[in-house]
């Protein structure tokens, strides 16, 4: 018997071509095309975002999507969580206010994770919170409205892969639905494009946070076309790096970079404990001090922190997570001049800690993570120092420059006294006002030749 594709009256290639032609195009936006630097400016200045992993996985308190992919639970048992997702205590306005209180300038929420369950009212024949859970409503739209009301930028996470979709090839590590079926793949890609079109037209996100690109190539995902479609509708949209290389910024995950990444724009996404979504038994929370210090590392290297929270299935945010966000908010509010809109700081050779610079490079901010036993040292600064003060309380600090020789161009060491009563309970910030743009001595020193 002839193979299936030879027995068809209409050749498969024509069916596939017809499906591609049927993919809906995004309507053209009215915005003029900005430069990359122009559209990335708000992101670079924002420094802090809040990640939100919310979905049916919060019902059992298990790993989002991965729990069935890794065969810790069957797919059928995983999807039974649909019956327990109520969102009965969900108050999106309170979420947005808490995020704003934390000092964050943007938020990214999982519109759909790898399990395929959409938080919005998708028109596609697939899982959604509105159609398949007791919540019976679109939970994404009111949150986005609340974010914008609170002057926060809107980011939407969207999983390219969908381990629950009947036309997606992989179900679990052990079970594959099919190995090579171009017709089904084209059907899935039409579905994917339709959902991306829906979130684009309904929500016009400021930022797209794609995930799951590792299972297929950029060509298979049609990553270039996805990017072009998004930007045709909204030229100001920002896209993360997980669109198979067609993004605007890098997204290291969990592991804090030790040295400054080579990318001009980057963002560390990180959990508060060990889990992205809510898990009942995960109490391994980082302390506010640890989170603030990691945040300081990010901004000192010119990056952002995207800090994750995992609400419960009823829509409440765990108390531990709220406490962390509130303390983070206290600290960011006190030290906002040294955080938002700043640039990466000076190399660690000059100050044994992280630092940032004002946009005009005339103000240097030093982050003091510990209580000093003596004056802190600032080295290799060629500029004249006008004054030094504690950010957040304005206390003027005494400083003394030692070791500057009249015959040498090597700057002296600036020692700054930090009274104990000026220290912040988490991380203290010191401002150093310079004469002119910062000028660093980066040579190895010299010896006397005349006196």
Rosetta blueprint (number, residue, H / E / L):
1 X L
2 X L
3 X L
4 X H
5 X H
6 X H
7 X H
8 X L
9 X L
10 X L
11 X L
12 X H
13 X H
14 X H
15 X H
16 X H
17 X H
18 X H
19 X H
20 X H
21 X H
22 X H
23 X L
24 X L
25 X L
26 X L
27 X L
28 X L
29 X L
30 X L
31 X L
32 X L
33 X L
34 X L
35 X L
36 X H
37 X H
38 X H
39 X H
40 X H
41 X H
42 X H
43 X H
44 X H
45 X H
46 X H
47 X L
48 X E
49 X E
50 X E
51 X E
52 X E
53 X L
54 X L
55 X L
56 X L
57 X H
58 X H
59 X H
60 X H
61 X L
62 X L
63 X L
64 X L
65 X L
66 X H
67 X H
68 X H
69 X H
70 X L
71 X L
72 X L
73 X L
74 X L
75 X H
76 X H
77 X H
78 X H
79 X H
80 X H
81 X H
82 X H
83 X H
84 X H
85 X L
86 X L
87 X L
88 X L
89 X L
90 X L
91 X L
92 X H
93 X H
94 X H
95 X H
96 X H
97 X H
98 X H
99 X H
100 X H
101 X H
102 X L
103 X L
104 X L
105 X L
106 X E
107 X E
108 X E
109 X E
110 X E
111 X E
112 X E
113 X L
114 X L
115 X L
116 X L
117 X L
118 X E
119 X L
120 X L
121 X L
122 X L
123 X L
124 X L
125 X L
126 X L
127 X L
128 X E
129 X H
130 X H
131 X H
132 X H
133 X L
134 X L
135 X L
136 X L
137 X L
138 X L
139 X L
140 X H
141 X H
142 X H
143 X H
144 X H
145 X H
146 X H
147 X H
148 X H
149 X H
150 X L
151 X L
152 X L
153 X E
154 X E
155 X E
156 X E
157 X E
158 X E
159 X E
160 X L
161 X L
162 X L
163 X L
164 X L
165 X L
166 X L
167 X L
168 X L
169 X L
170 X E
171 X L
172 X L
173 X L
174 X L
175 X L
176 X E
177 X L
178 X L
179 X L
180 X L
181 X L
182 X H
183 X H
184 X H
185 X H
186 X H
187 X H
188 X H
189 X H
190 X H
191 X H
192 X H
193 X H
194 X H
195 X H
196 X H
197 X H
198 X H
199 X H
200 X H
201 X H
202 X H
203 X H
204 X L
205 X L
206 X L
207 X E
208 X E
209 X E
210 X E
211 X E
212 X L
213 X H
214 X H
215 X H
216 X L
217 X L
218 X H
219 X H
220 X H
221 X H
222 X L
223 X H
224 X H
225 X H
226 X H
227 X H
228 X H
229 X H
230 X H
231 X H
232 X H
233 X H
234 X L
235 X L
236 X L
237 X L
238 X E
239 X E
240 X E
241 X L
242 X L
243 X L
244 X L
245 X L
246 X L
247 X L
248 X L
249 X E
250 X E
251 X L
252 X L
253 X E
254 X L
255 X L
256 X L
257 X L
258 X L
259 X L
260 X L
261 X L
262 X L
263 X L
264 X L
265 X L
266 X E
267 X E
268 X E
269 X E
270 X E
271 X L
272 X L
273 X L
274 X L
275 X L
276 X L
277 X L
278 X L
279 X L
280 X L
281 X L
282 X L
283 X L
284 X L
285 X L
286 X L
287 X L
288 X H
289 X H
290 X H
291 X H
292 X H
293 X H
294 X H
295 X H
296 X H
297 X H
298 X H
299 X H
300 X H
301 X L
302 X L
303 X L
304 X E
305 X E
306 X E
307 X E
308 X E
309 X E
310 X L
311 X L
312 X L
313 X L
314 X L
315 X L
316 X L
317 X L
318 X L
319 X H
320 X H
321 X H
322 X H
323 X H
324 X H
325 X H
326 X H
327 X H
328 X H
329 X H
330 X H
331 X H
332 X H
333 X H
334 X H
335 X L
336 X H
337 X H
338 X H
339 X L
340 X L
341 X L
342 X L
343 X E
344 X E
345 X L
346 X L
347 X L
348 X L
349 X L
350 X L
351 X L
352 X L
353 X L
354 X L
355 X E
356 X E
357 X E
358 X L
359 X L
360 X L
361 X L
362 X L
363 X E
364 X E
365 X E
366 X E
367 X E
368 X E
369 X L
370 X L
371 X L
372 X L
373 X L
374 X L
375 X L
376 X E
377 X E
378 X E
379 X L
380 X L
381 X E
382 X L
383 X L
384 X L
385 X E
386 X E
387 X E
388 X E
389 X E
390 X E
391 X L
392 X L
393 X L
394 X L
395 X L
396 X E
397 X L
398 X L
399 X E
400 X E
401 X E
402 X E
403 X L
404 X L
405 X L
406 X L
407 X L
408 X L
409 X L
410 X L
411 X L
412 X L
413 X E
414 X E
415 X E
416 X E
417 X L
418 X L
419 X L
420 X H
421 X H
422 X H
423 X L
424 X L
425 X L
426 X L
427 X L
428 X E
429 X E
430 X E
431 X E
432 X E
433 X E
434 X E
435 X L
436 X L
437 X L
438 X L
439 X L
440 X E
441 X L
442 X L
443 X L
444 X L
445 X L
446 X L
447 X L
448 X L
449 X L
450 X L
451 X L
